[in-house]
Amino acid sequence: MPRDGPPPPADSAPDGVRLLRHEAPEGTELHIVGVHLYLQDEHGRILLGLRHPDSAYAGNTWHFLAVH
């Protein structure tokens, strides 16, 4: 869904998102957790991706896959 104009300021949530900050018990800290998902076969090998040779960053090199 495209958005017109700049993104919302950092001190507010996007439209339609409700913050749980006020619903959480006192002393609760809300955090964002980053997680890496990787694929491993029965031999312990991990699936890597090969960057395109024309990539602007580290072309033609193997890298850990990023999941967005």
PyMOL Python script that loads the backbone (N, CA, C, O; Angstrom):
from pymol import cmd

cmd.read_pdbstr("""\
ATOM      1  N   MET A   1       0.844  -1.169   0.000  1.00  0.00           N
ATOM      2  CA  MET A   1       0.000   0.000   0.000  1.00  0.00           C
ATOM      3  C   MET A   1       0.894   1.239   0.000  1.00  0.00           C
ATOM      4  O   MET A   1       1.541   1.516   1.010  1.00  0.00           O
ATOM      5  N   PRO A   2       0.950   1.991  -1.099  1.00  0.00           N
ATOM      6  CA  PRO A   2       1.803   3.168  -1.174  1.00  0.00           C
ATOM      7  C   PRO A   2       1.318   4.272  -0.238  1.00  0.00           C
ATOM      8  O   PRO A   2       0.121   4.406   0.013  1.00  0.00           O
ATOM      9  N   ARG A   3       2.237   5.037   0.260  1.00  0.00           N
ATOM     10  CA  ARG A   3       1.917   6.139   1.170  1.00  0.00           C
ATOM     11  C   ARG A   3       2.319   7.434   0.488  1.00  0.00           C
ATOM     12  O   ARG A   3       3.389   7.515  -0.116  1.00  0.00           O
ATOM     13  N   ASP A   4       1.462   8.450   0.580  1.00  0.00           N
ATOM     14  CA  ASP A   4       1.796   9.763   0.039  1.00  0.00           C
ATOM     15  C   ASP A   4       2.470  10.580   1.123  1.00  0.00           C
ATOM     16  O   ASP A   4       2.022  10.592   2.270  1.00  0.00           O
ATOM     17  N   GLY A   5       3.534  11.256   0.767  1.00  0.00           N
ATOM     18  CA  GLY A   5       4.210  12.120   1.719  1.00  0.00           C
ATOM     19  C   GLY A   5       5.234  11.382   2.554  1.00  0.00           C
ATOM     20  O   GLY A   5       5.489  10.195   2.351  1.00  0.00           O
ATOM     21  N   PRO A   6       5.816  12.104   3.494  1.00  0.00           N
ATOM     22  CA  PRO A   6       6.874  11.516   4.321  1.00  0.00           C
ATOM     23  C   PRO A   6       6.309  10.514   5.328  1.00  0.00           C
ATOM     24  O   PRO A   6       5.111  10.526   5.612  1.00  0.00           O
ATOM     25  N   PRO A   7       7.166   9.648   5.865  1.00  0.00           N
ATOM     26  CA  PRO A   7       6.699   8.703   6.883  1.00  0.00           C
ATOM     27  C   PRO A   7       6.318   9.444   8.160  1.00  0.00           C
ATOM     28  O   PRO A   7       6.727  10.589   8.348  1.00  0.00           O
ATOM     29  N   PRO A   8       5.541   8.812   9.042  1.00  0.00           N
ATOM     30  CA  PRO A   8       5.138   9.488  10.277  1.00  0.00           C
ATOM     31  C   PRO A   8       6.350   9.742  11.170  1.00  0.00           C
ATOM     32  O   PRO A   8       7.357   9.042  11.060  1.00  0.00           O
ATOM     33  N   PRO A   9       6.263  10.742  12.057  1.00  0.00           N
ATOM     34  CA  PRO A   9       7.369  10.992  12.973  1.00  0.00           C
ATOM     35  C   PRO A   9       7.608   9.774  13.864  1.00  0.00           C
ATOM     36  O   PRO A   9       6.706   8.962  14.072  1.00  0.00           O
ATOM     37  N   ALA A  10       8.812   9.656  14.379  1.00  0.00           N
ATOM     38  CA  ALA A  10       9.182   8.490  15.183  1.00  0.00           C
ATOM     39  C   ALA A  10       8.373   8.370  16.467  1.00  0.00           C
ATOM     40  O   ALA A  10       8.279   7.278  17.028  1.00  0.00           O
ATOM     41  N   ASP A  11       7.788   9.462  16.945  1.00  0.00           N
ATOM     42  CA  ASP A  11       7.050   9.394  18.210  1.00  0.00           C
ATOM     43  C   ASP A  11       5.584   9.014  18.028  1.00  0.00           C
ATOM     44  O   ASP A  11       4.809   9.086  18.981  1.00  0.00           O
ATOM     45  N   SER A  12       5.193   8.611  16.819  1.00  0.00           N
ATOM     46  CA  SER A  12       3.813   8.173  16.612  1.00  0.00           C
ATOM     47  C   SER A  12       3.789   6.912  15.767  1.00  0.00           C
ATOM     48  O   SER A  12       4.711   6.649  14.994  1.00  0.00           O
ATOM     49  N   ALA A  13       2.729   6.137  15.921  1.00  0.00           N
ATOM     50  CA  ALA A  13       2.566   4.897  15.159  1.00  0.00           C
ATOM     51  C   ALA A  13       1.848   5.186  13.846  1.00  0.00           C
ATOM     52  O   ALA A  13       1.113   6.168  13.745  1.00  0.00           O
ATOM     53  N   PRO A  14       2.055   4.333  12.836  1.00  0.00           N
ATOM     54  CA  PRO A  14       1.303   4.487  11.589  1.00  0.00           C
ATOM     55  C   PRO A  14      -0.193   4.351  11.837  1.00  0.00           C
ATOM     56  O   PRO A  14      -0.608   3.742  12.822  1.00  0.00           O
ATOM     57  N   ASP A  15      -0.996   4.912  10.952  1.00  0.00           N
ATOM     58  CA  ASP A  15      -2.448   4.807  11.071  1.00  0.00           C
ATOM     59  C   ASP A  15      -2.867   3.345  11.180  1.00  0.00           C
ATOM     60  O   ASP A  15      -2.360   2.496  10.446  1.00  0.00           O
ATOM     61  N   GLY A  16      -3.778   3.054  12.080  1.00  0.00           N
ATOM     62  CA  GLY A  16      -4.306   1.703  12.218  1.00  0.00           C
ATOM     63  C   GLY A  16      -3.500   0.810  13.146  1.00  0.00           C
ATOM     64  O   GLY A  16      -3.906  -0.324  13.399  1.00  0.00           O
ATOM     65  N   VAL A  17      -2.371   1.284  13.662  1.00  0.00           N
ATOM     66  CA  VAL A  17      -1.558   0.483  14.582  1.00  0.00           C
ATOM     67  C   VAL A  17      -1.813   0.982  15.988  1.00  0.00           C
ATOM     68  O   VAL A  17      -1.718   2.177  16.266  1.00  0.00           O
ATOM     69  N   ARG A  18      -2.137   0.052  16.869  1.00  0.00           N
ATOM     70  CA  ARG A  18      -2.376   0.486  18.250  1.00  0.00           C
ATOM     71  C   ARG A  18      -1.180   0.100  19.105  1.00  0.00           C
ATOM     72  O   ARG A  18      -0.671  -1.017  19.013  1.00  0.00           O
ATOM     73  N   LEU A  19      -0.745   1.016  19.920  1.00  0.00           N
ATOM     74  CA  LEU A  19       0.394   0.776  20.791  1.00  0.00           C
ATOM     75  C   LEU A  19      -0.065   0.088  22.064  1.00  0.00           C
ATOM     76  O   LEU A  19      -1.089   0.462  22.637  1.00  0.00           O
ATOM     77  N   LEU A  20       0.667  -0.898  22.507  1.00  0.00           N
ATOM     78  CA  LEU A  20       0.312  -1.633  23.717  1.00  0.00           C
ATOM     79  C   LEU A  20       0.972  -1.042  24.957  1.00  0.00           C
ATOM     80  O   LEU A  20       0.792  -1.550  26.064  1.00  0.00           O
ATOM     81  N   ARG A  21       1.730   0.025  24.772  1.00  0.00           N
ATOM     82  CA  ARG A  21       2.481   0.615  25.875  1.00  0.00           C
ATOM     83  C   ARG A  21       1.593   0.898  27.086  1.00  0.00           C
ATOM     84  O   ARG A  21       1.994   0.638  28.220  1.00  0.00           O
ATOM     85  N   HIS A  22       0.398   1.424  26.856  1.00  0.00           N
ATOM     86  CA  HIS A  22      -0.479   1.809  27.965  1.00  0.00           C
ATOM     87  C   HIS A  22      -1.247   0.618  28.517  1.00  0.00           C
ATOM     88  O   HIS A  22      -1.818   0.711  29.604  1.00  0.00           O
ATOM     89  N   GLU A  23      -1.276  -0.500  27.794  1.00  0.00           N
ATOM     90  CA  GLU A  23      -1.975  -1.693  28.246  1.00  0.00           C
ATOM     91  C   GLU A  23      -1.064  -2.633  29.029  1.00  0.00           C
ATOM     92  O   GLU A  23      -1.549  -3.529  29.719  1.00  0.00           O
ATOM     93  N   ALA A  24       0.240  -2.439  28.932  1.00  0.00           N
ATOM     94  CA  ALA A  24       1.194  -3.336  29.584  1.00  0.00           C
ATOM     95  C   ALA A  24       1.313  -2.991  31.067  1.00  0.00           C
ATOM     96  O   ALA A  24       1.116  -1.840  31.456  1.00  0.00           O
ATOM     97  N   PRO A  25       1.639  -3.996  31.902  1.00  0.00           N
ATOM     98  CA  PRO A  25       1.837  -3.724  33.333  1.00  0.00           C
ATOM     99  C   PRO A  25       2.970  -2.717  33.549  1.00  0.00           C
ATOM    100  O   PRO A  25       3.888  -2.628  32.734  1.00  0.00           O
ATOM    101  N   GLU A  26       2.904  -1.968  34.639  1.00  0.00           N
ATOM    102  CA  GLU A  26       3.929  -0.978  34.942  1.00  0.00           C
ATOM    103  C   GLU A  26       5.297  -1.648  35.024  1.00  0.00           C
ATOM    104  O   GLU A  26       5.434  -2.742  35.571  1.00  0.00           O
ATOM    105  N   GLY A  27       6.299  -0.982  34.476  1.00  0.00           N
ATOM    106  CA  GLY A  27       7.655  -1.512  34.481  1.00  0.00           C
ATOM    107  C   GLY A  27       7.988  -2.336  33.249  1.00  0.00           C
ATOM    108  O   GLY A  27       9.139  -2.727  33.054  1.00  0.00           O
ATOM    109  N   THR A  28       6.980  -2.605  32.408  1.00  0.00           N
ATOM    110  CA  THR A  28       7.216  -3.388  31.196  1.00  0.00           C
ATOM    111  C   THR A  28       7.939  -2.534  30.163  1.00  0.00           C
ATOM    112  O   THR A  28       7.579  -1.377  29.946  1.00  0.00           O
ATOM    113  N   GLU A  29       8.940  -3.096  29.539  1.00  0.00           N
ATOM    114  CA  GLU A  29       9.655  -2.438  28.450  1.00  0.00           C
ATOM    115  C   GLU A  29       9.350  -3.190  27.169  1.00  0.00           C
ATOM    116  O   GLU A  29       9.550  -4.403  27.099  1.00  0.00           O
ATOM    117  N   LEU A  30       8.863  -2.479  26.145  1.00  0.00           N
ATOM    118  CA  LEU A  30       8.583  -3.105  24.859  1.00  0.00           C
ATOM    119  C   LEU A  30       9.844  -3.063  24.008  1.00  0.00           C
ATOM    120  O   LEU A  30      10.506  -2.028  23.925  1.00  0.00           O
ATOM    121  N   HIS A  31      10.177  -4.181  23.378  1.00  0.00           N
ATOM    122  CA  HIS A  31      11.392  -4.285  22.575  1.00  0.00           C
ATOM    123  C   HIS A  31      11.070  -4.899  21.223  1.00  0.00           C
ATOM    124  O   HIS A  31      10.095  -5.636  21.080  1.00  0.00           O
ATOM    125  N   ILE A  32      11.884  -4.593  20.250  1.00  0.00           N
ATOM    126  CA  ILE A  32      11.820  -5.245  18.947  1.00  0.00           C
ATOM    127  C   ILE A  32      12.958  -6.252  18.918  1.00  0.00           C
ATOM    128  O   ILE A  32      14.095  -5.923  19.256  1.00  0.00           O
ATOM    129  N   VAL A  33      12.653  -7.474  18.514  1.00  0.00           N
ATOM    130  CA  VAL A  33      13.653  -8.533  18.494  1.00  0.00           C
ATOM    131  C   VAL A  33      13.966  -8.888  17.046  1.00  0.00           C
ATOM    132  O   VAL A  33      13.058  -9.154  16.260  1.00  0.00           O
ATOM    133  N   GLY A  34      15.230  -8.892  16.698  1.00  0.00           N
ATOM    134  CA  GLY A  34      15.649  -9.311  15.361  1.00  0.00           C
ATOM    135  C   GLY A  34      15.913 -10.810  15.351  1.00  0.00           C
ATOM    136  O   GLY A  34      16.519 -11.349  16.277  1.00  0.00           O
ATOM    137  N   VAL A  35      15.460 -11.471  14.310  1.00  0.00           N
ATOM    138  CA  VAL A  35      15.613 -12.923  14.214  1.00  0.00           C
ATOM    139  C   VAL A  35      16.186 -13.274  12.848  1.00  0.00           C
ATOM    140  O   VAL A  35      15.774 -12.712  11.833  1.00  0.00           O
ATOM    141  N   HIS A  36      17.129 -14.199  12.824  1.00  0.00           N
ATOM    142  CA  HIS A  36      17.662 -14.711  11.560  1.00  0.00           C
ATOM    143  C   HIS A  36      17.122 -16.110  11.339  1.00  0.00           C
ATOM    144  O   HIS A  36      17.221 -16.970  12.214  1.00  0.00           O
ATOM    145  N   LEU A  37      16.555 -16.333  10.175  1.00  0.00           N
ATOM    146  CA  LEU A  37      16.065 -17.644   9.773  1.00  0.00           C
ATOM    147  C   LEU A  37      17.057 -18.196   8.766  1.00  0.00           C
ATOM    148  O   LEU A  37      17.414 -17.516   7.804  1.00  0.00           O
ATOM    149  N   TYR A  38      17.503 -19.430   8.984  1.00  0.00           N
ATOM    150  CA  TYR A  38      18.406 -20.023   8.004  1.00  0.00           C
ATOM    151  C   TYR A  38      17.966 -21.445   7.702  1.00  0.00           C
ATOM    152  O   TYR A  38      17.314 -22.100   8.515  1.00  0.00           O
ATOM    153  N   LEU A  39      18.334 -21.903   6.523  1.00  0.00           N
ATOM    154  CA  LEU A  39      18.000 -23.253   6.089  1.00  0.00           C
ATOM    155  C   LEU A  39      19.254 -24.107   6.166  1.00  0.00           C
ATOM    156  O   LEU A  39      20.306 -23.745   5.639  1.00  0.00           O
ATOM    157  N   GLN A  40      19.122 -25.252   6.838  1.00  0.00           N
ATOM    158  CA  GLN A  40      20.248 -26.158   7.035  1.00  0.00           C
ATOM    159  C   GLN A  40      19.815 -27.556   6.637  1.00  0.00           C
ATOM    160  O   GLN A  40      18.720 -27.995   6.988  1.00  0.00           O
ATOM    161  N   ASP A  41      20.670 -28.257   5.903  1.00  0.00           N
ATOM    162  CA  ASP A  41      20.316 -29.619   5.492  1.00  0.00           C
ATOM    163  C   ASP A  41      20.814 -30.640   6.519  1.00  0.00           C
ATOM    164  O   ASP A  41      21.401 -30.278   7.538  1.00  0.00           O
ATOM    165  N   GLU A  42      20.569 -31.913   6.233  1.00  0.00           N
ATOM    166  CA  GLU A  42      20.917 -32.982   7.175  1.00  0.00           C
ATOM    167  C   GLU A  42      22.426 -33.140   7.377  1.00  0.00           C
ATOM    168  O   GLU A  42      22.852 -33.828   8.305  1.00  0.00           O
ATOM    169  N   HIS A  43      23.230 -32.519   6.532  1.00  0.00           N
ATOM    170  CA  HIS A  43      24.690 -32.577   6.660  1.00  0.00           C
ATOM    171  C   HIS A  43      25.249 -31.343   7.370  1.00  0.00           C
ATOM    172  O   HIS A  43      26.464 -31.193   7.491  1.00  0.00           O
ATOM    173  N   GLY A  44      24.371 -30.469   7.834  1.00  0.00           N
ATOM    174  CA  GLY A  44      24.793 -29.262   8.537  1.00  0.00           C
ATOM    175  C   GLY A  44      25.178 -28.107   7.635  1.00  0.00           C
ATOM    176  O   GLY A  44      25.677 -27.085   8.107  1.00  0.00           O
ATOM    177  N   ARG A  45      24.949 -28.263   6.335  1.00  0.00           N
ATOM    178  CA  ARG A  45      25.270 -27.180   5.405  1.00  0.00           C
ATOM    179  C   ARG A  45      24.170 -26.129   5.443  1.00  0.00           C
ATOM    180  O   ARG A  45      22.985 -26.454   5.514  1.00  0.00           O
ATOM    181  N   ILE A  46      24.579 -24.859   5.395  1.00  0.00           N
ATOM    182  CA  ILE A  46      23.639 -23.738   5.452  1.00  0.00           C
ATOM    183  C   ILE A  46      23.480 -23.145   4.059  1.00  0.00           C
ATOM    184  O   ILE A  46      24.463 -22.952   3.344  1.00  0.00           O
ATOM    185  N   LEU A  47      22.236 -22.857   3.675  1.00  0.00           N
ATOM    186  CA  LEU A  47      21.952 -22.260   2.375  1.00  0.00           C
ATOM    187  C   LEU A  47      22.436 -20.816   2.350  1.00  0.00           C
ATOM    188  O   LEU A  47      22.048 -20.006   3.191  1.00  0.00           O
ATOM    189  N   LEU A  48      23.280 -20.506   1.382  1.00  0.00           N
ATOM    190  CA  LEU A  48      23.769 -19.150   1.173  1.00  0.00           C
ATOM    191  C   LEU A  48      23.298 -18.661  -0.189  1.00  0.00           C
ATOM    192  O   LEU A  48      22.935 -19.460  -1.053  1.00  0.00           O
ATOM    193  N   GLY A  49      23.307 -17.364  -0.374  1.00  0.00           N
ATOM    194  CA  GLY A  49      22.961 -16.785  -1.665  1.00  0.00           C
ATOM    195  C   GLY A  49      24.205 -16.216  -2.326  1.00  0.00           C
ATOM    196  O   GLY A  49      25.129 -15.776  -1.643  1.00  0.00           O
ATOM    197  N   LEU A  50      24.231 -16.223  -3.642  1.00  0.00           N
ATOM    198  CA  LEU A  50      25.337 -15.629  -4.392  1.00  0.00           C
ATOM    199  C   LEU A  50      24.849 -14.309  -4.976  1.00  0.00           C
ATOM    200  O   LEU A  50      23.913 -14.273  -5.774  1.00  0.00           O
ATOM    201  N   ARG A  51      25.505 -13.222  -4.559  1.00  0.00           N
ATOM    202  CA  ARG A  51      25.108 -11.908  -5.069  1.00  0.00           C
ATOM    203  C   ARG A  51      25.409 -11.804  -6.557  1.00  0.00           C
ATOM    204  O   ARG A  51      26.383 -12.369  -7.054  1.00  0.00           O
ATOM    205  N   HIS A  52      24.556 -11.075  -7.248  1.00  0.00           N
ATOM    206  CA  HIS A  52      24.739 -10.837  -8.678  1.00  0.00           C
ATOM    207  C   HIS A  52      26.060 -10.094  -8.885  1.00  0.00           C
ATOM    208  O   HIS A  52      26.397  -9.217  -8.089  1.00  0.00           O
ATOM    209  N   PRO A  53      26.810 -10.424  -9.932  1.00  0.00           N
ATOM    210  CA  PRO A  53      28.095  -9.746 -10.174  1.00  0.00           C
ATOM    211  C   PRO A  53      27.970  -8.227 -10.287  1.00  0.00           C
ATOM    212  O   PRO A  53      28.913  -7.509  -9.952  1.00  0.00           O
ATOM    213  N   ASP A  54      26.827  -7.727 -10.752  1.00  0.00           N
ATOM    214  CA  ASP A  54      26.630  -6.280 -10.904  1.00  0.00           C
ATOM    215  C   ASP A  54      26.051  -5.622  -9.652  1.00  0.00           C
ATOM    216  O   ASP A  54      25.700  -4.442  -9.685  1.00  0.00           O
ATOM    217  N   SER A  55      25.947  -6.367  -8.549  1.00  0.00           N
ATOM    218  CA  SER A  55      25.391  -5.817  -7.317  1.00  0.00           C
ATOM    219  C   SER A  55      26.225  -4.627  -6.851  1.00  0.00           C
ATOM    220  O   SER A  55      27.451  -4.639  -6.966  1.00  0.00           O
ATOM    221  N   ALA A  56      25.556  -3.596  -6.324  1.00  0.00           N
ATOM    222  CA  ALA A  56      26.264  -2.406  -5.839  1.00  0.00           C
ATOM    223  C   ALA A  56      27.093  -2.711  -4.597  1.00  0.00           C
ATOM    224  O   ALA A  56      28.035  -1.980  -4.288  1.00  0.00           O
ATOM    225  N   TYR A  57      26.754  -3.782  -3.882  1.00  0.00           N
ATOM    226  CA  TYR A  57      27.486  -4.131  -2.664  1.00  0.00           C
ATOM    227  C   TYR A  57      28.006  -5.558  -2.774  1.00  0.00           C
ATOM    228  O   TYR A  57      27.213  -6.492  -2.895  1.00  0.00           O
ATOM    229  N   ALA A  58      29.297  -5.743  -2.734  1.00  0.00           N
ATOM    230  CA  ALA A  58      29.952  -7.054  -2.668  1.00  0.00           C
ATOM    231  C   ALA A  58      29.469  -8.012  -3.752  1.00  0.00           C
ATOM    232  O   ALA A  58      29.078  -9.145  -3.470  1.00  0.00           O
ATOM    233  N   GLY A  59      29.502  -7.543  -4.983  1.00  0.00           N
ATOM    234  CA  GLY A  59      29.056  -8.378  -6.093  1.00  0.00           C
ATOM    235  C   GLY A  59      29.812  -9.689  -6.206  1.00  0.00           C
ATOM    236  O   GLY A  59      31.002  -9.762  -5.898  1.00  0.00           O
ATOM    237  N   ASN A  60      29.110 -10.725  -6.650  1.00  0.00           N
ATOM    238  CA  ASN A  60      29.671 -12.052  -6.900  1.00  0.00           C
ATOM    239  C   ASN A  60      30.269 -12.693  -5.646  1.00  0.00           C
ATOM    240  O   ASN A  60      31.238 -13.448  -5.737  1.00  0.00           O
ATOM    241  N   THR A  61      29.693 -12.394  -4.474  1.00  0.00           N
ATOM    242  CA  THR A  61      30.147 -13.030  -3.234  1.00  0.00           C
ATOM    243  C   THR A  61      28.986 -13.769  -2.590  1.00  0.00           C
ATOM    244  O   THR A  61      27.822 -13.426  -2.794  1.00  0.00           O
ATOM    245  N   TRP A  62      29.324 -14.793  -1.805  1.00  0.00           N
ATOM    246  CA  TRP A  62      28.308 -15.558  -1.080  1.00  0.00           C
ATOM    247  C   TRP A  62      27.916 -14.790   0.169  1.00  0.00           C
ATOM    248  O   TRP A  62      28.753 -14.128   0.781  1.00  0.00           O
ATOM    249  N   HIS A  63      26.649 -14.874   0.552  1.00  0.00           N
ATOM    250  CA  HIS A  63      26.176 -14.142   1.727  1.00  0.00           C
ATOM    251  C   HIS A  63      25.064 -14.913   2.418  1.00  0.00           C
ATOM    252  O   HIS A  63      24.386 -15.746   1.816  1.00  0.00           O
ATOM    253  N   PHE A  64      24.899 -14.611   3.691  1.00  0.00           N
ATOM    254  CA  PHE A  64      23.808 -15.154   4.478  1.00  0.00           C
ATOM    255  C   PHE A  64      22.530 -14.495   3.984  1.00  0.00           C
ATOM    256  O   PHE A  64      22.487 -13.273   3.838  1.00  0.00           O
ATOM    257  N   LEU A  65      21.502 -15.269   3.726  1.00  0.00           N
ATOM    258  CA  LEU A  65      20.274 -14.724   3.152  1.00  0.00           C
ATOM    259  C   LEU A  65      19.564 -13.798   4.127  1.00  0.00           C
ATOM    260  O   LEU A  65      19.483 -14.089   5.320  1.00  0.00           O
ATOM    261  N   ALA A  66      19.053 -12.688   3.621  1.00  0.00           N
ATOM    262  CA  ALA A  66      18.255 -11.763   4.417  1.00  0.00           C
ATOM    263  C   ALA A  66      16.794 -11.985   4.069  1.00  0.00           C
ATOM    264  O   ALA A  66      16.425 -12.053   2.896  1.00  0.00           O
ATOM    265  N   VAL A  67      15.975 -12.094   5.089  1.00  0.00           N
ATOM    266  CA  VAL A  67      14.542 -12.304   4.875  1.00  0.00           C
ATOM    267  C   VAL A  67      13.828 -11.025   5.270  1.00  0.00           C
ATOM    268  O   VAL A  67      13.914 -10.584   6.416  1.00  0.00           O
ATOM    269  N   HIS A  68      13.131 -10.439   4.327  1.00  0.00           N
ATOM    270  CA  HIS A  68      12.412  -9.188   4.602  1.00  0.00           C
ATOM    271  C   HIS A  68      10.936  -9.427   4.453  1.00  0.00           C
ATOM    272  O   HIS A  68      10.141  -8.506   4.640  1.00  0.00           O
TER     273      HIS A  68
END
""", "prot")
cmd.dss("prot")
cmd.show_as("cartoon", "prot")
cmd.util.cbc("prot")
cmd.orient("prot")
